Amino acid sequence: MLKKIIIALLAVGLLGGAIGYYLWNKPHMDVQAAKTDVSIAAEQLFKAYVADENAANAQYLEKTIAVKGVIREVDKAADGSVKIIFETGDADGFGVSCEMDPLTKHKRTDFQKGETITLKGICAGFNLDVQLSRCVEVNQN
């Protein structure tokens, strides 16, 4: 009986290890090549979250979203990461915050305040600002 328990525990351990190894080495999603689920203006996205966060989460959370807007702020960290905040017209100064994808080689990272651009990223929800992660610039032709 003890031998069967040890064999079962070893099998469960090996299975867990194999699943962990697979998940650890799973390739990251290529946001640049990913299909855009929703295209929206930054102001509209922000207003949707302010009006009803639960409804906005149902519509946007963890989806690939292309957001167009006017840059209010560009923050470049010492580690080279770039975060862009879009203007939304909010009186308290909150907006749509887009963290550029650290796994992508970007054509440019020198964005200017007042510039109108479109970024595509994964919606991570609402925390004073609407948060988008893994963002890449969408070229408008």
N, CA, C and O atoms as CSV, one atom per row, in Angstrom:
chain,resi,resn,atom,element,x,y,z
A,1,MET,N,N,0.819,-1.200,0.000
A,1,MET,CA,C,0.000,0.000,0.000
A,1,MET,C,C,0.861,1.262,0.000
A,1,MET,O,O,0.575,2.211,-0.729
A,2,LEU,N,N,1.903,1.271,0.808
A,2,LEU,CA,C,2.809,2.415,0.885
A,2,LEU,C,C,3.493,2.646,-0.460
A,2,LEU,O,O,3.720,3.784,-0.871
A,3,LYS,N,N,3.816,1.547,-1.135
A,3,LYS,CA,C,4.471,1.645,-2.440
A,3,LYS,C,C,3.543,2.338,-3.457
A,3,LYS,O,O,4.016,3.129,-4.273
A,4,LYS,N,N,2.256,2.058,-3.420
A,4,LYS,CA,C,1.292,2.673,-4.329
A,4,LYS,C,C,1.155,4.167,-4.040
A,4,LYS,O,O,1.042,4.968,-4.968
A,5,ILE,N,N,1.164,4.543,-2.781
A,5,ILE,CA,C,1.064,5.956,-2.401
A,5,ILE,C,C,2.287,6.718,-2.890
A,5,ILE,O,O,2.162,7.821,-3.422
A,6,ILE,N,N,3.468,6.137,-2.712
A,6,ILE,CA,C,4.707,6.781,-3.169
A,6,ILE,C,C,4.695,6.936,-4.687
A,6,ILE,O,O,5.070,7.994,-5.194
A,7,ILE,N,N,4.276,5.917,-5.418
A,7,ILE,CA,C,4.206,5.984,-6.881
A,7,ILE,C,C,3.200,7.045,-7.320
A,7,ILE,O,O,3.461,7.784,-8.269
A,8,ALA,N,N,2.054,7.132,-6.642
A,8,ALA,CA,C,1.044,8.144,-6.978
A,8,ALA,C,C,1.584,9.549,-6.722
A,8,ALA,O,O,1.383,10.448,-7.538
A,9,LEU,N,N,2.268,9.741,-5.596
A,9,LEU,CA,C,2.846,11.049,-5.292
A,9,LEU,C,C,3.924,11.438,-6.306
A,9,LEU,O,O,4.001,12.599,-6.708
A,10,LEU,N,N,4.739,10.499,-6.716
A,10,LEU,CA,C,5.759,10.762,-7.740
A,10,LEU,C,C,5.114,11.129,-9.074
A,10,LEU,O,O,5.581,12.036,-9.763
A,11,ALA,N,N,4.048,10.432,-9.435
A,11,ALA,CA,C,3.350,10.725,-10.692
A,11,ALA,C,C,2.744,12.130,-10.662
A,11,ALA,O,O,2.846,12.872,-11.638
A,12,VAL,N,N,2.118,12.492,-9.551
A,12,VAL,CA,C,1.527,13.827,-9.406
A,12,VAL,C,C,2.630,14.890,-9.448
A,12,VAL,O,O,2.466,15.938,-10.073
A,13,GLY,N,N,3.748,14.613,-8.780
A,13,GLY,CA,C,4.879,15.542,-8.782
A,13,GLY,C,C,5.450,15.735,-10.167
A,13,GLY,O,O,5.746,16.863,-10.561
A,14,LEU,N,N,5.614,14.650,-10.922
A,14,LEU,CA,C,6.127,14.745,-12.295
A,14,LEU,C,C,5.163,15.502,-13.198
A,14,LEU,O,O,5.585,16.319,-14.018
A,15,LEU,N,N,3.884,15.235,-13.051
A,15,LEU,CA,C,2.878,15.942,-13.845
A,15,LEU,C,C,2.892,17.434,-13.523
A,15,LEU,O,O,2.866,18.267,-14.429
A,16,GLY,N,N,2.934,17.771,-12.232
A,16,GLY,CA,C,3.004,19.173,-11.831
A,16,GLY,C,C,4.257,19.851,-12.352
A,16,GLY,O,O,4.203,20.995,-12.804
A,17,GLY,N,N,5.385,19.156,-12.293
A,17,GLY,CA,C,6.638,19.699,-12.813
A,17,GLY,C,C,6.570,19.936,-14.313
A,17,GLY,O,O,7.065,20.950,-14.806
A,18,ALA,N,N,5.961,19.008,-15.041
A,18,ALA,CA,C,5.843,19.152,-16.497
A,18,ALA,C,C,4.955,20.342,-16.852
A,18,ALA,O,O,5.273,21.103,-17.766
A,19,ILE,N,N,3.850,20.506,-16.139
A,19,ILE,CA,C,2.957,21.642,-16.391
A,19,ILE,C,C,3.667,22.945,-16.060
A,19,ILE,O,O,3.576,23.905,-16.825
A,20,GLY,N,N,4.367,22.996,-14.942
A,20,GLY,CA,C,5.124,24.187,-14.568
A,20,GLY,C,C,6.184,24.539,-15.600
A,20,GLY,O,O,6.351,25.709,-15.944
A,21,TYR,N,N,6.899,23.541,-16.095
A,21,TYR,CA,C,7.926,23.765,-17.113
A,21,TYR,C,C,7.300,24.328,-18.391
A,21,TYR,O,O,7.838,25.257,-18.993
A,22,TYR,N,N,6.170,23.765,-18.799
A,22,TYR,CA,C,5.487,24.253,-20.000
A,22,TYR,C,C,5.070,25.709,-19.845
A,22,TYR,O,O,5.305,26.522,-20.739
A,23,LEU,N,N,4.451,26.040,-18.711
A,23,LEU,CA,C,3.981,27.403,-18.498
A,23,LEU,C,C,5.140,28.385,-18.386
A,23,LEU,O,O,5.029,29.514,-18.864
A,24,TRP,N,N,6.236,27.992,-17.775
A,24,TRP,CA,C,7.403,28.861,-17.624
A,24,TRP,C,C,8.012,29.185,-18.985
A,24,TRP,O,O,8.478,30.303,-19.207
A,25,ASN,N,N,8.011,28.215,-19.891
A,25,ASN,CA,C,8.642,28.383,-21.198
A,25,ASN,C,C,7.673,28.732,-22.311
A,25,ASN,O,O,8.059,28.793,-23.478
A,26,LYS,N,N,6.425,28.960,-21.960
A,26,LYS,CA,C,5.401,29.313,-22.942
A,26,LYS,C,C,5.755,30.658,-23.585
A,26,LYS,O,O,6.057,31.613,-22.869
A,27,PRO,N,N,5.725,30.755,-24.907
A,27,PRO,CA,C,6.078,32.023,-25.552
A,27,PRO,C,C,5.044,33.114,-25.248
A,27,PRO,O,O,3.852,32.843,-25.102
A,28,HIS,N,N,5.536,34.350,-25.159
A,28,HIS,CA,C,4.657,35.481,-24.908
A,28,HIS,C,C,3.872,35.828,-26.169
A,28,HIS,O,O,4.335,35.612,-27.290
A,29,MET,N,N,2.684,36.366,-25.959
A,29,MET,CA,C,1.856,36.787,-27.085
A,29,MET,C,C,2.518,37.962,-27.794
A,29,MET,O,O,3.009,38.886,-27.144
A,30,ASP,N,N,2.533,37.931,-29.106
A,30,ASP,CA,C,3.056,39.023,-29.913
A,30,ASP,C,C,1.930,40.033,-30.107
A,30,ASP,O,O,1.069,39.853,-30.968
A,31,VAL,N,N,1.940,41.093,-29.307
A,31,VAL,CA,C,0.860,42.078,-29.338
A,31,VAL,C,C,0.797,42.771,-30.693
A,31,VAL,O,O,-0.289,43.073,-31.189
A,32,GLN,N,N,1.961,43.022,-31.293
A,32,GLN,CA,C,2.003,43.694,-32.600
A,32,GLN,C,C,1.210,42.898,-33.648
A,32,GLN,O,O,0.495,43.476,-34.466
A,33,ALA,N,N,1.344,41.584,-33.612
A,33,ALA,CA,C,0.678,40.736,-34.602
A,33,ALA,C,C,-0.723,40.302,-34.172
A,33,ALA,O,O,-1.480,39.768,-34.982
A,34,ALA,N,N,-1.068,40.525,-32.921
A,34,ALA,CA,C,-2.366,40.083,-32.396
A,34,ALA,C,C,-3.517,40.837,-33.056
A,34,ALA,O,O,-3.398,42.010,-33.408
A,35,LYS,N,N,-4.625,40.135,-33.211
A,35,LYS,CA,C,-5.842,40.733,-33.757
A,35,LYS,C,C,-6.389,41.730,-32.737
A,35,LYS,O,O,-6.445,41.439,-31.543
A,36,THR,N,N,-6.786,42.894,-33.211
A,36,THR,CA,C,-7.371,43.911,-32.353
A,36,THR,C,C,-8.837,43.582,-32.111
A,36,THR,O,O,-9.619,43.452,-33.052
A,37,ASP,N,N,-9.202,43.448,-30.833
A,37,ASP,CA,C,-10.587,43.139,-30.487
A,37,ASP,C,C,-11.471,44.381,-30.545
A,37,ASP,O,O,-12.629,44.307,-30.955
A,38,VAL,N,N,-10.914,45.533,-30.129
A,38,VAL,CA,C,-11.687,46.778,-30.058
A,38,VAL,C,C,-10.793,47.944,-30.433
A,38,VAL,O,O,-9.641,48.000,-30.003
A,39,SER,N,N,-11.303,48.879,-31.230
A,39,SER,CA,C,-10.634,50.155,-31.490
A,39,SER,C,C,-11.513,51.249,-30.895
A,39,SER,O,O,-12.718,51.295,-31.139
A,40,ILE,N,N,-10.886,52.135,-30.103
A,40,ILE,CA,C,-11.666,53.124,-29.369
A,40,ILE,C,C,-10.805,54.350,-29.082
A,40,ILE,O,O,-9.581,54.257,-28.992
A,41,ALA,N,N,-11.455,55.487,-28.942
A,41,ALA,CA,C,-10.747,56.710,-28.535
A,41,ALA,C,C,-10.485,56.637,-27.031
A,41,ALA,O,O,-11.273,56.062,-26.280
A,42,ALA,N,N,-9.371,57.228,-26.603
A,42,ALA,CA,C,-8.996,57.205,-25.188
A,42,ALA,C,C,-10.101,57.787,-24.309
A,42,ALA,O,O,-10.397,57.249,-23.242
A,43,GLU,N,N,-10.711,58.884,-24.757
A,43,GLU,CA,C,-11.769,59.519,-23.969
A,43,GLU,C,C,-12.955,58.579,-23.774
A,43,GLU,O,O,-13.515,58.500,-22.681
A,44,GLN,N,N,-13.335,57.870,-24.832
A,44,GLN,CA,C,-14.477,56.957,-24.753
A,44,GLN,C,C,-14.182,55.792,-23.807
A,44,GLN,O,O,-15.043,55.392,-23.023
A,45,LEU,N,N,-12.968,55.250,-23.881
A,45,LEU,CA,C,-12.594,54.133,-23.014
A,45,LEU,C,C,-12.634,54.573,-21.555
A,45,LEU,O,O,-13.176,53.866,-20.706
A,46,PHE,N,N,-12.067,55.725,-21.266
A,46,PHE,CA,C,-12.054,56.237,-19.895
A,46,PHE,C,C,-13.476,56.482,-19.386
A,46,PHE,O,O,-13.808,56.099,-18.264
A,47,LYS,N,N,-14.302,57.107,-20.195
A,47,LYS,CA,C,-15.682,57.402,-19.791
A,47,LYS,C,C,-16.481,56.121,-19.553
A,47,LYS,O,O,-17.333,56.080,-18.665
A,48,ALA,N,N,-16.211,55.079,-20.338
A,48,ALA,CA,C,-16.892,53.798,-20.136
A,48,ALA,C,C,-16.552,53.225,-18.764
A,48,ALA,O,O,-17.428,52.696,-18.080
A,49,TYR,N,N,-15.285,53.327,-18.355
A,49,TYR,CA,C,-14.885,52.824,-17.035
A,49,TYR,C,C,-15.430,53.681,-15.908
A,49,TYR,O,O,-15.829,53.145,-14.874
A,50,VAL,N,N,-15.459,54.979,-16.076
A,50,VAL,CA,C,-15.986,55.863,-15.033
A,50,VAL,C,C,-17.484,55.639,-14.861
A,50,VAL,O,O,-17.987,55.649,-13.737
A,51,ALA,N,N,-18.200,55.437,-15.963
A,51,ALA,CA,C,-19.655,55.260,-15.907
A,51,ALA,C,C,-20.046,53.944,-15.243
A,51,ALA,O,O,-20.952,53.923,-14.410
A,52,ASP,N,N,-19.371,52.830,-15.603
A,52,ASP,CA,C,-19.717,51.516,-15.060
A,52,ASP,C,C,-18.518,50.587,-15.230
A,52,ASP,O,O,-18.323,49.986,-16.287
A,53,GLU,N,N,-17.721,50.481,-14.168
A,53,GLU,CA,C,-16.494,49.681,-14.239
A,53,GLU,C,C,-16.773,48.214,-14.548
A,53,GLU,O,O,-16.042,47.600,-15.326
A,54,ASN,N,N,-17.814,47.646,-13.953
A,54,ASN,CA,C,-18.120,46.227,-14.200
A,54,ASN,C,C,-18.497,45.975,-15.654
A,54,ASN,O,O,-18.050,44.996,-16.253
A,55,ALA,N,N,-19.309,46.846,-16.216
A,55,ALA,CA,C,-19.703,46.693,-17.620
A,55,ALA,C,C,-18.488,46.886,-18.536
A,55,ALA,O,O,-18.327,46.164,-19.521
A,56,ALA,N,N,-17.637,47.864,-18.205
A,56,ALA,CA,C,-16.442,48.105,-19.014
A,56,ALA,C,C,-15.483,46.920,-18.926
A,56,ALA,O,O,-14.883,46.532,-19.929
A,57,ASN,N,N,-15.335,46.341,-17.730
A,57,ASN,CA,C,-14.489,45.149,-17.603
A,57,ASN,C,C,-15.010,44.007,-18.462
A,57,ASN,O,O,-14.235,43.301,-19.107
A,58,ALA,N,N,-16.317,43.829,-18.468
A,58,ALA,CA,C,-16.907,42.767,-19.291
A,58,ALA,C,C,-16.610,42.982,-20.770
A,58,ALA,O,O,-16.445,42.023,-21.524
A,59,GLN,N,N,-16.543,44.236,-21.175
A,59,GLN,CA,C,-16.344,44.551,-22.588
A,59,GLN,C,C,-14.865,44.633,-22.988
A,59,GLN,O,O,-14.524,44.287,-24.119
A,60,TYR,N,N,-13.974,45.085,-22.082
A,60,TYR,CA,C,-12.600,45.394,-22.468
A,60,TYR,C,C,-11.506,44.607,-21.744
A,60,TYR,O,O,-10.426,44.418,-22.305
A,61,LEU,N,N,-11.749,44.147,-20.529
A,61,LEU,CA,C,-10.708,43.541,-19.712
A,61,LEU,C,C,-10.056,42.337,-20.399
A,61,LEU,O,O,-10.738,41.435,-20.885
A,62,GLU,N,N,-8.713,42.348,-20.427
A,62,GLU,CA,C,-7.881,41.285,-21.005
A,62,GLU,C,C,-8.084,41.124,-22.508
A,62,GLU,O,O,-7.751,40.080,-23.069
A,63,LYS,N,N,-8.622,42.138,-23.157
A,63,LYS,CA,C,-8.766,42.119,-24.612
A,63,LYS,C,C,-7.703,43.005,-25.226
A,63,LYS,O,O,-7.173,43.901,-24.569
A,64,THR,N,N,-7.392,42.756,-26.486
A,64,THR,CA,C,-6.427,43.567,-27.221
A,64,THR,C,C,-7.162,44.775,-27.772
A,64,THR,O,O,-8.067,44.648,-28.597
A,65,ILE,N,N,-6.756,45.957,-27.301
A,65,ILE,CA,C,-7.470,47.194,-27.621
A,65,ILE,C,C,-6.529,48.169,-28.301
A,65,ILE,O,O,-5.399,48.371,-27.857
A,66,ALA,N,N,-7.005,48.776,-29.388
A,66,ALA,CA,C,-6.289,49.877,-30.036
A,66,ALA,C,C,-6.921,51.169,-29.536
A,66,ALA,O,O,-8.117,51.396,-29.714
A,67,VAL,N,N,-6.101,52.017,-28.903
A,67,VAL,CA,C,-6.581,53.263,-28.316
A,67,VAL,C,C,-5.920,54.433,-29.022
A,67,VAL,O,O,-4.696,54.500,-29.126
A,68,LYS,N,N,-6.752,55.362,-29.510
A,68,LYS,CA,C,-6.246,56.566,-30.164
A,68,LYS,C,C,-6.490,57.750,-29.257
A,68,LYS,O,O,-7.566,57.903,-28.680
A,69,GLY,N,N,-5.465,58.594,-29.139
A,69,GLY,CA,C,-5.636,59.764,-28.303
A,69,GLY,C,C,-4.473,60.722,-28.383
A,69,GLY,O,O,-3.494,60.496,-29.094
A,70,VAL,N,N,-4.608,61.805,-27.629
A,70,VAL,CA,C,-3.579,62.841,-27.544
A,70,VAL,C,C,-2.747,62.562,-26.300
A,70,VAL,O,O,-3.287,62.363,-25.212
A,71,ILE,N,N,-1.436,62.551,-26.469
A,71,ILE,CA,C,-0.531,62.276,-25.350
A,71,ILE,C,C,-0.546,63.442,-24.368
A,71,ILE,O,O,-0.293,64.587,-24.745
A,72,ARG,N,N,-0.843,63.142,-23.110
A,72,ARG,CA,C,-0.771,64.135,-22.044
A,72,ARG,C,C,0.579,64.103,-21.349
A,72,ARG,O,O,1.088,65.132,-20.904
A,73,GLU,N,N,1.164,62.886,-21.259
A,73,GLU,CA,C,2.409,62.727,-20.511
A,73,GLU,C,C,3.179,61.519,-21.030
A,73,GLU,O,O,2.590,60.504,-21.401
A,74,VAL,N,N,4.510,61.643,-21.052
A,74,VAL,CA,C,5.392,60.529,-21.400
A,74,VAL,C,C,6.363,60.358,-20.247
A,74,VAL,O,O,7.027,61.311,-19.840
A,75,ASP,N,N,6.445,59.147,-19.722
A,75,ASP,CA,C,7.338,58.868,-18.598
A,75,ASP,C,C,8.336,57.802,-19.028
A,75,ASP,O,O,7.963,56.662,-19.305
A,76,LYS,N,N,9.623,58.188,-19.081
A,76,LYS,CA,C,10.694,57.243,-19.396
A,76,LYS,C,C,11.448,56.931,-18.116
A,76,LYS,O,O,12.021,57.824,-17.491
A,77,ALA,N,N,11.447,55.665,-17.729
A,77,ALA,CA,C,12.128,55.240,-16.509
A,77,ALA,C,C,13.602,54.973,-16.797
A,77,ALA,O,O,14.013,54.851,-17.951
A,78,ALA,N,N,14.385,54.886,-15.731
A,78,ALA,CA,C,15.826,54.640,-15.859
A,78,ALA,C,C,16.120,53.297,-16.527
A,78,ALA,O,O,17.151,53.141,-17.181
A,79,ASP,N,N,15.210,52.322,-16.363
A,79,ASP,CA,C,15.431,51.009,-16.973
A,79,ASP,C,C,15.050,50.972,-18.451
A,79,ASP,O,O,15.131,49.919,-19.084
A,80,GLY,N,N,14.634,52.116,-19.008
A,80,GLY,CA,C,14.292,52.202,-20.429
A,80,GLY,C,C,12.825,51.998,-20.731
A,80,GLY,O,O,12.404,52.156,-21.877
A,81,SER,N,N,12.030,51.646,-19.719
A,81,SER,CA,C,10.603,51.438,-19.969
A,81,SER,C,C,9.919,52.788,-20.201
A,81,SER,O,O,10.323,53.820,-19.667
A,82,VAL,N,N,8.867,52.733,-21.022
A,82,VAL,CA,C,8.145,53.954,-21.397
A,82,VAL,C,C,6.672,53.766,-21.076
A,82,VAL,O,O,6.073,52.741,-21.399
A,83,LYS,N,N,6.095,54.794,-20.422
A,83,LYS,CA,C,4.659,54.798,-20.143
A,83,LYS,C,C,4.084,56.079,-20.730
A,83,LYS,O,O,4.620,57.169,-20.528
A,84,ILE,N,N,2.991,55.929,-21.456
A,84,ILE,CA,C,2.311,57.059,-22.088
A,84,ILE,C,C,0.930,57.188,-21.467
A,84,ILE,O,O,0.217,56.199,-21.302
A,85,ILE,N,N,0.559,58.418,-21.124
A,85,ILE,CA,C,-0.780,58.675,-20.594
A,85,ILE,C,C,-1.515,59.568,-21.576
A,85,ILE,O,O,-1.045,60.646,-21.938
A,86,PHE,N,N,-2.690,59.090,-22.002
A,86,PHE,CA,C,-3.525,59.837,-22.931
A,86,PHE,C,C,-4.420,60.816,-22.168
A,86,PHE,O,O,-4.849,60.544,-21.047
A,87,GLU,N,N,-4.683,61.932,-22.786
A,87,GLU,CA,C,-5.619,62.943,-22.279
A,87,GLU,C,C,-7.034,62.385,-22.415
A,87,GLU,O,O,-7.379,61.746,-23.409
A,88,THR,N,N,-7.853,62.649,-21.373
A,88,THR,CA,C,-9.245,62.192,-21.422
A,88,THR,C,C,-10.235,63.294,-21.102
A,88,THR,O,O,-11.445,63.084,-21.188
A,89,GLY,N,N,-9.737,64.471,-20.731
A,89,GLY,CA,C,-10.625,65.554,-20.349
A,89,GLY,C,C,-11.122,65.448,-18.926
A,89,GLY,O,O,-11.991,66.222,-18.523
A,90,ASP,N,N,-10.595,64.506,-18.145
A,90,ASP,CA,C,-11.007,64.336,-16.757
A,90,ASP,C,C,-10.509,65.511,-15.918
A,90,ASP,O,O,-9.335,65.874,-15.990
A,91,ALA,N,N,-11.389,66.096,-15.132
A,91,ALA,CA,C,-11.043,67.272,-14.319
A,91,ALA,C,C,-9.980,66.958,-13.270
A,91,ALA,O,O,-9.226,67.849,-12.877
A,92,ASP,N,N,-9.906,65.717,-12.810
A,92,ASP,CA,C,-8.925,65.333,-11.795
A,92,ASP,C,C,-7.590,64.897,-12.403
A,92,ASP,O,O,-6.655,64.569,-11.673
A,93,GLY,N,N,-7.499,64.891,-13.727
A,93,GLY,CA,C,-6.239,64.574,-14.386
A,93,GLY,C,C,-5.982,63.100,-14.631
A,93,GLY,O,O,-4.857,62.721,-14.957
A,94,PHE,N,N,-6.988,62.265,-14.485
A,94,PHE,CA,C,-6.798,60.843,-14.752
A,94,PHE,C,C,-6.977,60.573,-16.236
A,94,PHE,O,O,-7.612,61.358,-16.941
A,95,GLY,N,N,-6.417,59.460,-16.714
A,95,GLY,CA,C,-6.471,59.188,-18.139
A,95,GLY,C,C,-6.374,57.714,-18.455
A,95,GLY,O,O,-6.781,56.858,-17.669
A,96,VAL,N,N,-5.825,57.436,-19.628
A,96,VAL,CA,C,-5.565,56.074,-20.070
A,96,VAL,C,C,-4.053,55.914,-20.081
A,96,VAL,O,O,-3.353,56.615,-20.812
A,97,SER,N,N,-3.552,54.986,-19.265
A,97,SER,CA,C,-2.123,54.772,-19.089
A,97,SER,C,C,-1.684,53.540,-19.877
A,97,SER,O,O,-2.212,52.446,-19.680
A,98,CYS,N,N,-0.708,53.731,-20.775
A,98,CYS,CA,C,-0.237,52.653,-21.633
A,98,CYS,C,C,1.243,52.388,-21.376
A,98,CYS,O,O,2.088,53.246,-21.629
A,99,GLU,N,N,1.547,51.204,-20.876
A,99,GLU,CA,C,2.928,50.810,-20.649
A,99,GLU,C,C,3.424,50.079,-21.896
A,99,GLU,O,O,2.855,49.064,-22.298
A,100,MET,N,N,4.490,50.605,-22.502
A,100,MET,CA,C,5.026,50.006,-23.722
A,100,MET,C,C,5.569,48.605,-23.431
A,100,MET,O,O,6.120,48.357,-22.359
A,101,ASP,N,N,5.413,47.705,-24.378
A,101,ASP,CA,C,5.804,46.304,-24.224
A,101,ASP,C,C,7.322,46.176,-24.116
A,101,ASP,O,O,8.032,46.543,-25.053
A,102,PRO,N,N,7.836,45.665,-22.997
A,102,PRO,CA,C,9.290,45.519,-22.868
A,102,PRO,C,C,9.850,44.389,-23.723
A,102,PRO,O,O,11.067,44.303,-23.892
A,103,LEU,N,N,9.004,43.523,-24.267
A,103,LEU,CA,C,9.466,42.389,-25.064
A,103,LEU,C,C,9.502,42.699,-26.563
A,103,LEU,O,O,9.890,41.845,-27.360
A,104,THR,N,N,9.106,43.902,-26.947
A,104,THR,CA,C,9.043,44.296,-28.350
A,104,THR,C,C,10.097,45.350,-28.641
A,104,THR,O,O,10.317,46.257,-27.839
A,105,LYS,N,N,10.751,45.228,-29.795
A,105,LYS,CA,C,11.672,46.278,-30.236
A,105,LYS,C,C,10.818,47.321,-30.958
A,105,LYS,O,O,10.283,47.060,-32.035
A,106,HIS,N,N,10.698,48.489,-30.362
A,106,HIS,CA,C,9.842,49.544,-30.890
A,106,HIS,C,C,10.597,50.379,-31.918
A,106,HIS,O,O,11.798,50.611,-31.783
A,107,LYS,N,N,9.877,50.829,-32.950
A,107,LYS,CA,C,10.474,51.700,-33.963
A,107,LYS,C,C,10.902,53.020,-33.343
A,107,LYS,O,O,11.886,53.627,-33.765
A,108,ARG,N,N,10.142,53.462,-32.325
A,108,ARG,CA,C,10.492,54.697,-31.632
A,108,ARG,C,C,9.922,54.669,-30.220
A,108,ARG,O,O,8.939,53.986,-29.934
A,109,THR,N,N,10.570,55.434,-29.348
A,109,THR,CA,C,10.095,55.588,-27.977
A,109,THR,C,C,10.131,57.057,-27.561
A,109,THR,O,O,9.941,57.389,-26.391
A,110,ASP,N,N,10.377,57.924,-28.531
A,110,ASP,CA,C,10.489,59.359,-28.255
A,110,ASP,C,C,9.186,60.081,-28.619
A,110,ASP,O,O,9.142,60.874,-29.559
A,111,PHE,N,N,8.152,59.795,-27.870
A,111,PHE,CA,C,6.846,60.392,-28.112
A,111,PHE,C,C,6.792,61.782,-27.493
A,111,PHE,O,O,7.470,62.056,-26.503
A,112,GLN,N,N,5.984,62.657,-28.080
A,112,GLN,CA,C,5.905,64.048,-27.638
A,112,GLN,C,C,4.520,64.359,-27.071
A,112,GLN,O,O,3.501,63.892,-27.579
A,113,LYS,N,N,4.513,65.159,-26.008
A,113,LYS,CA,C,3.269,65.647,-25.423
A,113,LYS,C,C,2.486,66.391,-26.503
A,113,LYS,O,O,3.060,67.182,-27.253
A,114,GLY,N,N,1.175,66.141,-26.586
A,114,GLY,CA,C,0.322,66.794,-27.577
A,114,GLY,C,C,0.198,66.027,-28.883
A,114,GLY,O,O,-0.648,66.355,-29.716
A,115,GLU,N,N,1.025,65.015,-29.071
A,115,GLU,CA,C,1.000,64.205,-30.293
A,115,GLU,C,C,-0.204,63.259,-30.250
A,115,GLU,O,O,-0.537,62.726,-29.192
A,116,THR,N,N,-0.851,63.054,-31.390
A,116,THR,CA,C,-1.956,62.103,-31.489
A,116,THR,C,C,-1.419,60.803,-32.070
A,116,THR,O,O,-0.860,60.790,-33.167
A,117,ILE,N,N,-1.592,59.702,-31.328
A,117,ILE,CA,C,-1.101,58.399,-31.769
A,117,ILE,C,C,-2.138,57.332,-31.438
A,117,ILE,O,O,-3.107,57.583,-30.721
A,118,THR,N,N,-1.912,56.146,-31.972
A,118,THR,CA,C,-2.713,54.978,-31.633
A,118,THR,C,C,-1.783,53.916,-31.077
A,118,THR,O,O,-0.777,53.572,-31.698
A,119,LEU,N,N,-2.123,53.398,-29.905
A,119,LEU,CA,C,-1.375,52.311,-29.279
A,119,LEU,C,C,-2.300,51.115,-29.128
A,119,LEU,O,O,-3.501,51.261,-28.900
A,120,LYS,N,N,-1.720,49.934,-29.259
A,120,LYS,CA,C,-2.476,48.699,-29.076
A,120,LYS,C,C,-1.874,47.950,-27.894
A,120,LYS,O,O,-0.658,47.776,-27.819
A,121,GLY,N,N,-2.725,47.506,-26.972
A,121,GLY,CA,C,-2.249,46.783,-25.810
A,121,GLY,C,C,-3.353,45.952,-25.182
A,121,GLY,O,O,-4.471,45.883,-25.693
A,122,ILE,N,N,-3.017,45.324,-24.066
A,122,ILE,CA,C,-3.949,44.471,-23.350
A,122,ILE,C,C,-4.552,45.279,-22.200
A,122,ILE,O,O,-3.824,45.831,-21.376
A,123,CYS,N,N,-5.861,45.346,-22.150
A,123,CYS,CA,C,-6.539,46.112,-21.097
A,123,CYS,C,C,-6.412,45.364,-19.771
A,123,CYS,O,O,-6.803,44.203,-19.651
A,124,ALA,N,N,-5.850,46.069,-18.770
A,124,ALA,CA,C,-5.635,45.482,-17.451
A,124,ALA,C,C,-6.612,46.027,-16.410
A,124,ALA,O,O,-6.487,45.716,-15.226
A,125,GLY,N,N,-7.575,46.831,-16.838
A,125,GLY,CA,C,-8.588,47.315,-15.912
A,125,GLY,C,C,-8.422,48.771,-15.525
A,125,GLY,O,O,-7.748,49.547,-16.202
A,126,PHE,N,N,-9.058,49.120,-14.412
A,126,PHE,CA,C,-9.182,50.510,-13.997
A,126,PHE,C,C,-8.629,50.683,-12.592
A,126,PHE,O,O,-9.044,49.989,-11.664
A,127,ASN,N,N,-7.683,51.618,-12.438
A,127,ASN,CA,C,-7.118,51.967,-11.141
A,127,ASN,C,C,-6.790,53.453,-11.190
A,127,ASN,O,O,-5.627,53.832,-11.332
A,128,LEU,N,N,-7.808,54.290,-11.074
A,128,LEU,CA,C,-7.753,55.739,-11.283
A,128,LEU,C,C,-7.546,56.065,-12.759
A,128,LEU,O,O,-8.281,56.880,-13.317
A,129,ASP,N,N,-6.558,55.443,-13.399
A,129,ASP,CA,C,-6.383,55.497,-14.852
A,129,ASP,C,C,-6.849,54.153,-15.406
A,129,ASP,O,O,-6.832,53.150,-14.693
A,130,VAL,N,N,-7.265,54.127,-16.675
A,130,VAL,CA,C,-7.477,52.854,-17.351
A,130,VAL,C,C,-6.077,52.358,-17.713
A,130,VAL,O,O,-5.284,53.107,-18.283
A,131,GLN,N,N,-5.772,51.108,-17.388
A,131,GLN,CA,C,-4.431,50.560,-17.560
A,131,GLN,C,C,-4.375,49.642,-18.777
A,131,GLN,O,O,-5.171,48.712,-18.906
A,132,LEU,N,N,-3.420,49.918,-19.669
A,132,LEU,CA,C,-3.122,49.021,-20.780
A,132,LEU,C,C,-1.670,48.588,-20.650
A,132,LEU,O,O,-0.798,49.415,-20.383
A,133,SER,N,N,-1.406,47.318,-20.834
A,133,SER,CA,C,-0.047,46.798,-20.738
A,133,SER,C,C,0.381,46.218,-22.071
A,133,SER,O,O,-0.442,45.961,-22.950
A,134,ARG,N,N,1.705,46.012,-22.208
A,134,ARG,CA,C,2.306,45.402,-23.403
A,134,ARG,C,C,1.953,46.182,-24.670
A,134,ARG,O,O,1.697,45.575,-25.710
A,135,CYS,N,N,1.935,47.499,-24.603
A,135,CYS,CA,C,1.507,48.346,-25.716
A,135,CYS,C,C,2.565,48.476,-26.818
A,135,CYS,O,O,3.768,48.464,-26.556
A,136,VAL,N,N,2.086,48.596,-28.037
A,136,VAL,CA,C,2.905,48.862,-29.218
A,136,VAL,C,C,2.213,49.947,-30.028
A,136,VAL,O,O,0.992,50.087,-29.975
A,137,GLU,N,N,2.992,50.708,-30.773
A,137,GLU,CA,C,2.402,51.758,-31.601
A,137,GLU,C,C,1.799,51.121,-32.855
A,137,GLU,O,O,2.386,50.226,-33.462
A,138,VAL,N,N,0.618,51.606,-33.221
A,138,VAL,CA,C,-0.052,51.164,-34.437
A,138,VAL,C,C,0.196,52.223,-35.485
A,138,VAL,O,O,-0.128,53.392,-35.278
A,139,ASN,N,N,0.763,51.830,-36.599
A,139,ASN,CA,C,1.027,52.781,-37.679
A,139,ASN,C,C,-0.257,53.093,-38.421
A,139,ASN,O,O,-0.939,52.189,-38.902
A,140,GLN,N,N,-0.583,54.360,-38.514
A,140,GLN,CA,C,-1.777,54.817,-39.227
A,140,GLN,C,C,-1.366,55.269,-40.621
A,140,GLN,O,O,-0.580,56.204,-40.768
A,141,ASN,N,N,-1.887,54.619,-41.622
A,141,ASN,CA,C,-1.580,54.999,-43.018
A,141,ASN,C,C,-2.786,55.565,-43.699
A,141,ASN,O,O,-2.716,55.936,-44.870
